[in-house]
Amino acid sequence: MVESDYLDQGKLKMQCHTAISVFTANNGKLSALRRIYNSSRDVTFTGKGSESFFGHCDNYVVLIDAIMTANDCDIADNKTLWAMLGFDILDGSVILPKKREAKQNEEHERHEADKAKRRRDSAPEDEKGYWDSKYHNHLNRADIYEEEYNYWKGLEEKFDQIETDSKGLFKDSVSIRTAATNGLKELSRDFSTKSFVFFYNPLWKNGIEKLCNQVSMVDKCKEKWKDGNGVYNLDVLKDILNNRMDELSAPEVTAFEEVLKELHPEAQKQVIGHAVAGDADIKDLIQGVVKSFGSGAKIGVDEYNVLTSKDDKSARKAWLKLTKDFESATATWAGTLFYTGNIREAFGTLTTDVKKDFIKSISEEGDDLVNVSGFEIIKRSFKKDFKSYAFKNVEKAGEAAIENADDIAEGTLRGIKIKAKDAARLDNVKAGVKWAGTLVDFAFNASDNLEEQELARKSGIEMSNGRVAAETVIETLVDVGVGFVGNAAAGFAIGGAAALLGLSAPAIAVTAASAVVVWGINEAFKHKTGKDAGENVADIACDIMGLK
């Protein structure tokens, strides 16, 4: 601040309010005008002249959009400026002299207080009281002048802060308005009355669209609701929701809706009283069913996700999942080929056998497969899933095969033992693939939780490293458990119904139905809380453990 600076904050606030009203009203009129130009396409004329006319109307729509974008920029900047203003008049010709005067008076009184203190220390006993009183009087006056100095200094700093914070305002709209003005001149050029064709330089449109694309009104709105550390101010968002929603412009409404979805669920609860319900992910359901057709289908889905990724983050995640499923399929294929020597059986691991019976797939040797109860199906399904993670003792498998064999030649027994051992080794390969997949899923959960931790920080919510680790472990275990439940529920429904009718349920049908069940469980949780089953269980467990 210099002495020539002058700012009437109250008056400027009124000007900001007026400007917001004017720009908002203009946008309303421009929006109506935009609809009129867009309606030109409803006319059913054909021919070169008609197309030129339609194109001319489209160009005016581009111009109108540009002007509305510039207006939105100025609305947002006026709101930002309005929020940083108070009501004091900041006059440099008053503030700076008063500040200097207060400082001088403070220094004078402190000097006088020091003199009185020295006189008190050297004065006779009967005069000490007098000089002590003088000392405290000067000291009290010095403190009063210091408060006055701080007051004037605060006003000076307020002016400087406003000047600094407002430097970046009202710049985005200038270039857009200039480009719109130039575009309007281009549209006013030659017109052929004979061919009914408008002539203009099309380059102006590219310039305007480029400028408008550089200005994200939604991002500008989001930034003004954050503090200096990039954290959303939850009190401000709550105040907007409760008191000022009708004052928001169209871009601000869009920004507010996006911010609510971006917030950590705990922050969402603080602002709107509940977590934002997640949208049903139908794509995930379809992909889950497709993946039930085997490793080849999983790899195909992963490749599709890689090709359709919208950003680097989703592409990286899709690549990692593709790598995981490809390596799992390769390991299973190679292990099957090595321990069975059967190429057809090895390639069969890449797809699901559509002829395979579900009841037989969960049975054990010697089981009676007639009239299997629903409870028995559930029990066997869980047992099979648990066993798929267990590693077998190869030697014991060989010995058990011999013990269960009938009285046959020794050479044949040796062959049975070798086959039993190879079968156990193959089961161990498959178990290893299962554990490797679970570890990769653990890594994915860890990555998601680290992102959640950053989201929590931006939402003003504390999430410690200990909670990140605990949630990752619990979510991975719950994900595995939900898979078990899905298999058991699908087996109970499809396998049980088929058994009652005396039919055999294809294992692939149960696998596909399991994908639907798992999807349904997670979507039910997401609809209620915004998080899937694993995240909800992890949150509850961590809250019970007192982890922040």
ZAMARGU-4260 file (C-alpha; in steps of 0.2 Angstrom, whole numbers, plus 5000, padded with zeros to 4 digits):
<rodrens>
0) 5000/5000/5000 | 5005/5018/4996 | 4997/5034/5002 | 4988/5036/4986 | 4979/5019/4987
5) 4960/5020/4991 | 4948/5005/4992 | 4930/5007/4998 | 4927/4988/5001 | 4908/4990/5005
10) 4905/4999/4989 | 4915/4987/4979 | 4905/4973/4986 | 4890/4981/4980 | 4897/4983/4963
15) 4902/4964/4963 | 4884/4960/4967 | 4877/4971/4953 | 4889/4964/4941 | 4884/4946/4945
20) 4866/4950/4943 | 4869/4958/4926 | 4880/4944/4919 | 4867/4931/4926 | 4853/4940/4917
25) 4863/4942/4901 | 4867/4923/4901 | 4848/4920/4903 | 4844/4931/4888 | 4859/4923/4878
30) 4853/4906/4882 | 4836/4910/4875 | 4844/4917/4859 | 4855/4902/4858 | 4839/4891/4857
35) 4833/4901/4843 | 4848/4899/4833 | 4849/4880/4837 | 4831/4879/4831 | 4836/4883/4813
40) 4840/4865/4811 | 4822/4861/4813 | 4819/4869/4796 | 4817/4856/4782 | 4825/4866/4768
45) 4839/4858/4758 | 4852/4864/4746 | 4868/4873/4746 | 4860/4890/4752 | 4851/4881/4766
50) 4867/4872/4772 | 4876/4889/4772 | 4862/4897/4782 | 4862/4882/4795 | 4881/4884/4796
55) 4879/4903/4799 | 4867/4900/4813 | 4879/4887/4821 | 4893/4900/4820 | 4882/4912/4830
60) 4879/4898/4843 | 4898/4896/4845 | 4899/4915/4848 | 4885/4915/4860 | 4893/4900/4870
65) 4910/4910/4870 | 4901/4926/4877 | 4892/4915/4890 | 4908/4907/4895 | 4916/4924/4897
70) 4901/4930/4908 | 4903/4914/4918 | 4921/4918/4921 | 4917/4936/4927 | 4903/4929/4938
75) 4915/4917/4946 | 4928/4931/4948 | 4916/4943/4955 | 4910/4930/4968 | 4928/4927/4973
80) 4932/4945/4975 | 4916/4948/4984 | 4921/4934/4997 | 4938/4942/5000 | 4931/4960/5004
85) 4925/4967/5020 | 4917/4984/5023 | 4931/4995/5029 | 4937/5009/5019 | 4955/5006/5015
90) 4963/5024/5013 | 4982/5024/5011 | 4982/5043/5015 | 4974/5039/5032 | 4981/5022/5036
95) 4999/5025/5033 | 5001/5041/5043 | 4991/5034/5057 | 5001/5019/5057 | 5018/5029/5058
100) 5011/5040/5071 | 5005/5026/5082 | 5022/5018/5080 | 5031/5034/5085 | 5020/5036/5100
105) 5023/5018/5106 | 5042/5020/5104 | 5041/5037/5114 | 5030/5030/5128 | 5042/5014/5130
110) 5057/5026/5130 | 5048/5036/5144 | 5044/5020/5153 | 5062/5015/5153 | 5067/5032/5160
115) 5054/5031/5174 | 5060/5013/5178 | 5078/5019/5180 | 5073/5034/5191 | 5063/5022/5201
120) 5077/5010/5204 | 5089/5024/5210 | 5076/5035/5219 | 5074/5036/5238 | 5061/5024/5246
125) 5048/5038/5248 | 5049/5042/5229 | 5049/5025/5222 | 5030/5024/5222 | 5029/5039/5212
130) 5041/5033/5198 | 5034/5016/5198 | 5017/5024/5195 | 5024/5034/5180 | 5033/5018/5174
135) 5017/5008/5173 | 5007/5023/5165 | 5019/5025/5151 | 5020/5006/5149 | 5001/5005/5148
140) 5000/5020/5135 | 5013/5011/5125 | 5003/4995/5124 | 4988/5005/5119 | 4998/5013/5105
145) 5004/4996/5100 | 4986/4990/5098 | 4982/5005/5087 | 4998/5002/5077 | 4993/4984/5074
150) 4975/4990/5069 | 4982/5001/5055 | 4995/4988/5050 | 4981/4975/5049 | 4971/4987/5037
155) 4987/4989/5027 | 4990/4971/5026 | 4971/4968/5021 | 4973/4980/5006 | 4990/4971/5001
160) 4982/4954/5003 | 4967/4959/4992 | 4978/4966/4979 | 4989/4950/4979 | 4974/4938/4978
165) 4964/4948/4965 | 4978/4950/4953 | 4973/4934/4943 | 4955/4939/4942 | 4945/4945/4927
170) 4959/4939/4915 | 4951/4924/4907 | 4936/4933/4900 | 4946/4947/4891 | 4954/4935/4878
175) 4937/4926/4875 | 4928/4943/4873 | 4941/4949/4861 | 4940/4933/4851 | 4921/4934/4851
180) 4921/4952/4845 | 4933/4947/4831 | 4923/4932/4826 | 4907/4943/4825 | 4917/4954/4813
185) 4921/4939/4802 | 4902/4934/4802 | 4898/4951/4795 | 4908/4949/4779 | 4902/4945/4761
190) 4885/4937/4758 | 4880/4932/4740 | 4862/4936/4737 | 4862/4925/4721 | 4868/4909/4729
195) 4862/4913/4747 | 4880/4908/4753 | 4889/4916/4768 | 4907/4919/4766 | 4919/4920/4781
200) 4936/4914/4787 | 4933/4898/4798 | 4949/4901/4808 | 4941/4912/4820 | 4930/4898/4827
205) 4945/4887/4831 | 4953/4901/4841 | 4937/4904/4851 | 4935/4885/4855 | 4953/4884/4860
210) 4951/4898/4872 | 4935/4892/4879 | 4942/4874/4882 | 4957/4882/4891 | 4945/4889/4904
215) 4936/4876/4915 | 4923/4885/4924 | 4920/4870/4935 | 4938/4869/4940 | 4938/4888/4944
220) 4923/4885/4955 | 4931/4871/4964 | 4947/4880/4968 | 4938/4894/4977 | 4931/4882/4989
225) 4948/4876/4994 | 4960/4883/5007 | 4979/4887/5004 | 4983/4868/5006 | 4971/4862/4992
230) 4959/4856/5005 | 4940/4858/5003 | 4932/4869/5016 | 4918/4858/5022 | 4910/4873/5032
235) 4909/4883/5016 | 4902/4868/5006 | 4889/4865/5020 | 4884/4884/5021 | 4881/4883/5002
240) 4871/4868/5003 | 4860/4875/5017 | 4859/4893/5012 | 4865/4898/4995 | 4861/4884/4983
245) 4849/4896/4974 | 4863/4909/4971 | 4874/4897/4962 | 4877/4899/4943 | 4875/4884/4931
250) 4894/4880/4931 | 4894/4882/4951 | 4880/4869/4952 | 4890/4857/4941 | 4905/4860/4951
255) 4896/4858/4968 | 4889/4841/4962 | 4906/4835/4957 | 4914/4841/4973 | 4902/4831/4983
260) 4906/4815/4973 | 4925/4819/4975 | 4924/4821/4994 | 4929/4807/5006 | 4913/4798/5012
265) 4916/4804/5030 | 4917/4822/5023 | 4901/4819/5013 | 4892/4814/5029 | 4898/4830/5037
270) 4892/4841/5022 | 4875/4832/5017 | 4872/4820/5032 | 4876/4804/5022 | 4888/4797/5010
275) 4884/4799/4991 | 4877/4784/4984 | 4888/4776/4971 | 4880/4774/4953 | 4877/4756/4948
280) 4891/4749/4937 | 4883/4739/4924 | 4899/4738/4914 | 4907/4729/4929 | 4892/4717/4930
285) 4894/4712/4911 | 4913/4710/4913 | 4911/4699/4928 | 4899/4687/4919 | 4911/4687/4903
290) 4926/4683/4914 | 4917/4667/4921 | 4920/4659/4904 | 4939/4657/4908 | 4956/4664/4908
295) 4955/4668/4889 | 4939/4679/4893 | 4947/4688/4907 | 4962/4692/4896 | 4950/4699/4883
300) 4941/4710/4895 | 4957/4716/4902 | 4963/4721/4884 | 4947/4730/4881 | 4949/4740/4897
305) 4967/4744/4891 | 4961/4751/4874 | 4946/4761/4882 | 4955/4768/4896 | 4951/4787/4898
310) 4967/4792/4907 | 4985/4787/4912 | 4979/4781/4929 | 4965/4769/4923 | 4977/4763/4909
315) 4990/4759/4921 | 4978/4749/4932 | 4971/4740/4917 | 4988/4735/4911 | 4992/4728/4928
320) 4977/4718/4928 | 4980/4711/4911 | 4998/4706/4916 | 4991/4698/4932 | 4978/4688/4922
325) 4990/4683/4908 | 5003/4677/4920 | 4990/4667/4930 | 4984/4659/4914 | 5001/4655/4908
330) 5006/4648/4924 | 4991/4637/4925 | 4993/4631/4907 | 5011/4627/4908 | 5009/4618/4925
335) 4995/4608/4917 | 5005/4603/4902 | 5021/4599/4912 | 5012/4588/4925 | 4999/4580/4913
340) 5008/4580/4897 | 4991/4583/4889 | 4991/4598/4877 | 4972/4597/4875 | 4970/4598/4894
345) 4982/4612/4895 | 4973/4623/4882 | 4957/4618/4891 | 4962/4628/4906 | 4960/4644/4896
350) 4941/4641/4894 | 4928/4635/4905 | 4921/4618/4901 | 4903/4620/4897 | 4899/4602/4900
355) 4906/4601/4917 | 4893/4597/4930 | 4893/4609/4945 | 4888/4595/4958 | 4902/4584/4952
360) 4915/4598/4953 | 4912/4601/4972 | 4911/4582/4976 | 4924/4571/4983 | 4928/4554/4978
365) 4915/4541/4984 | 4902/4555/4987 | 4884/4550/4984 | 4878/4563/4971 | 4859/4559/4973
370) 4847/4571/4981 | 4861/4583/4987 | 4853/4596/4999 | 4855/4614/4998 | 4865/4615/5015
375) 4877/4601/5008 | 4880/4611/4992 | 4884/4627/5002 | 4896/4617/5013 | 4904/4608/4999
380) 4906/4625/4989 | 4915/4633/5004 | 4926/4618/5007 | 4931/4617/4989 | 4935/4636/4989
385) 4946/4635/5005 | 4955/4619/4998 | 4959/4629/4982 | 4971/4640/4993 | 4979/4625/5002
390) 4996/4617/4997 | 4996/4598/4997 | 5010/4586/5003 | 5016/4578/4987 | 5024/4563/4996
395) 5008/4560/5006 | 4997/4561/4991 | 5008/4547/4983 | 5007/4536/4998 | 4988/4539/4999
400) 4986/4533/4981 | 4995/4517/4984 | 4985/4513/5000 | 4968/4516/4991 | 4973/4505/4976
405) 4968/4487/4974 | 4980/4473/4974 | 4988/4476/4957 | 5006/4474/4950 | 5020/4483/4958
410) 5024/4492/4942 | 5006/4499/4941 | 5007/4505/4959 | 5023/4514/4955 | 5013/4523/4940
415) 4998/4527/4951 | 5010/4535/4964 | 5019/4545/4951 | 5002/4551/4944 | 4996/4555/4961
420) 5011/4565/4965 | 5010/4575/4949 | 4992/4579/4952 | 4997/4585/4969 | 5010/4596/4961
425) 4998/4603/4949 | 4986/4607/4963 | 5000/4616/4971 | 5003/4626/4955 | 4985/4631/4955
430) 4986/4636/4973 | 5001/4646/4970 | 4992/4655/4956 | 4978/4659/4968 | 4989/4666/4981
435) 4999/4676/4968 | 4982/4683/4962 | 4977/4687/4980 | 4994/4696/4983 | 4991/4707/4967
440) 4973/4711/4973 | 4981/4716/4990 | 4993/4728/4980 | 4977/4735/4971 | 4968/4738/4987
445) 4984/4746/4994 | 4985/4758/4980 | 4966/4762/4981 | 4968/4765/5000 | 4983/4777/4997
450) 4972/4786/4985 | 4958/4787/4998 | 4971/4793/5010 | 4975/4808/4998 | 4957/4811/4995
455) 4954/4811/5014 | 4968/4824/5016 | 4960/4835/5002 | 4943/4833/5012 | 4950/4838/5028
460) 4948/4820/5036 | 4962/4811/5045 | 4967/4794/5039 | 4983/4787/5046 | 4996/4775/5038
465) 4991/4762/5051 | 4973/4763/5045 | 4978/4762/5027 | 4988/4745/5031 | 4974/4738/5041
470) 4960/4742/5028 | 4971/4734/5014 | 4972/4718/5024 | 4954/4717/5029 | 4947/4722/5012
475) 4958/4709/5003 | 4951/4695/5015 | 4933/4701/5013 | 4935/4701/4994 | 4940/4683/4995
480) 4926/4679/5007 | 4913/4688/4996 | 4919/4677/4982 | 4916/4662/4992 | 4899/4668/4997
485) 4895/4671/4979 | 4900/4654/4974 | 4890/4646/4988 | 4874/4656/4985 | 4875/4653/4966
490) 4878/4635/4969 | 4863/4634/4981 | 4851/4643/4969 | 4856/4635/4952 | 4864/4618/4958
495) 4850/4615/4971 | 4836/4619/4959 | 4843/4608/4946 | 4845/4594/4958 | 4827/4595/4963
500) 4822/4593/4945 | 4834/4579/4943 | 4845/4589/4931 | 4863/4593/4931 | 4868/4611/4933
505) 4883/4617/4922 | 4897/4623/4932 | 4899/4638/4920 | 4881/4644/4924 | 4885/4644/4943
510) 4901/4653/4940 | 4892/4667/4930 | 4878/4668/4943 | 4892/4669/4956 | 4899/4685/4947
515) 4881/4692/4948 | 4879/4689/4966 | 4896/4697/4970 | 4892/4712/4960 | 4875/4713/4968
520) 4882/4712/4986 | 4895/4726/4982 | 4882/4737/4973 | 4870/4736/4987 | 4884/4742/4999
525) 4889/4756/4987 | 4871/4762/4985 | 4869/4764/5003 | 4887/4770/5008 | 4896/4774/4992
530) 4909/4760/4996 | 4909/4741/4992 | 4907/4727/5005 | 4926/4725/5008 | 4928/4744/5012
535) 4913/4744/5023 | 4919/4730/5033 | 4936/4737/5034 | 4929/4754/5040 | 4919/4746/5054
540) 4934/4735/5060 | 4946/4750/5060 | 4933/4761/5069 | 4932/4747/5082 | 4951/4746/5084
545) 4951/4765/5086 | 4962/4768/5070 | 4961/4785/5063
</rodrens>
